[in-house]
């Protein structure tokens, strides 16, 4: 059995959907003409216009002319009465359009059919066309005669039979095109299943599945569905426009359907032409700003790399300063470009702008605070990437410094993100700043009883420091007596180191060496508090230093 794509639902379901669309189209054909035909001769299609301005006289979808009105005699009422009179004459088979005459009545030129007034033309009406009311009356007369003749011809038996034959032919062609489109779509689905899906899988395999085959196939299947729907909509549109335009009763609906498509396209084109100068200005502004930012970036990159030295300006400040200047230039450019953005003066655009502004003002307080803190820290110079620091209770290496957060990696291989606002409001200890020049001083304190000579204690502590690898021999380690307690003296060993990122490990080695040296000389460490001398000294003999499971090194 042939595999079927999930996007292909089978011919039966597809045919049912096609039939459903055809039913919708036929209902539309019946509903729109019925609504148009159901209008009484006295009802004007332009009833939605301002009744005190202008209203067109429309018959079978054709605009004969436009009439003006006043508040006492609205234009819509005047146009409706004129339309009704013309249709009444057209329906009278005994009336000859050549019998229409024009008569001067005071300041009006009135078109009569015998004693029946059809329409009057005044200078007020002629102002619409910027011509005299005499010329306009002749135009009205000719249009009324042509409308009466067209009205009769369009409703003649021969014309209706001809339109019916054309409608039947158009329907057959429409059904044939639908059938052909359906067959073409089935062929495209089979081809896609046979060739395209295989190619998609091969491409995803070659890309080491960075491209998801299922998603790529979903995109392609969606494109096929879009083409099918678009084809059906185009066919239905042209079919309805053709069939509805064959009969005088449905011709207004055909023109309305035509304008539904043409008007948006026309508006888009006219809008594009109207906005073209502004678009050209925006393109030029974008080019100028782009090249200006590239030049400024090159300048600050040269500063950060040391090619352009500036007195009193650290190289580390270069790129953050560039980012600040870039934001200012972009913001200034947006201010300049705003009036030239198409639709910027519309109420919808202004409403969206206000809405976004409110969202930013309500939700960006912490964002702005962290952003300003990040910029402040850049010029504060408290630490740099790679420094070993203590921020609050966090101790580790600074890995990334961003405008919003600073990422610190601890000795336990933990990655901690600290908001810059918190860093700005707390103490920062930088262990690396002086270590690069003189070395960081590691220190540890022990309490030893007064019965042990202080010179011996200091010598043992210095010996333990000298045994610790990673501590510097120059400057040499030294000992400070920090306190004389009631029962013991406090001694502090101080030694220099350059590798601050190894500080926890160096402390561990230093403490281990202190225990070894004191055990070698039989001196017990009474830290943290000296209370009394025990009966036996609390020291570890050398022969027990490597008791199991500790192994003695070779």
Buried (B, 14 or more C-beta within 10 A) or exposed (E): EEEEBEBBBEEEEBEEBBEEBBEEBEEBBEEBBEEBEEEEBEEBBBBEBEBBEBBBBBBBBBEBBBBBBEEEEBBBBBBBBBBBBBBBBBEEEEBEBEEBEBEEEEEBBBBBBEEEBBBBBBEBBBEEEEEEBEEBBBBBBEBBBEBBEBBBEBBEEEBBEEBEEBBEEBBEBBBEBBEEBBEEBBEBBBEBBEEBBEEBBEEBEEEEEEEEBEEBBBEBBEEBBEBBEEBBEEBBBBBBBBBBBBBBBBBBBBBBBBEEEEEEEEEEEEEEEEBEEBEEBBEEBEEEBEEBBEEBBEBBBEBBEEEBEEEEEBBBBBBBBBBEBBEEBEEEBEEEBEEBBBEEEEEEBEEEEEEEEEEEEEEEEEEEBBBBBBBBBBEEEBBBEEBBBBBBEBBBBBEEBEBBBBBBBEBEEEEBEBBBBBBBEEEBEBBBBEBEEEBBBBBBBBBBBEEBEEEEBBBBBBBBBBBBEBBBEEEEBBBEEEEEEEEBBBBBBBBBBBBBBBBEEBBEBBBEBBBBBBBBEEBBBBBEEBEEEEEEEEBBEEEEEEEEEEEEEE
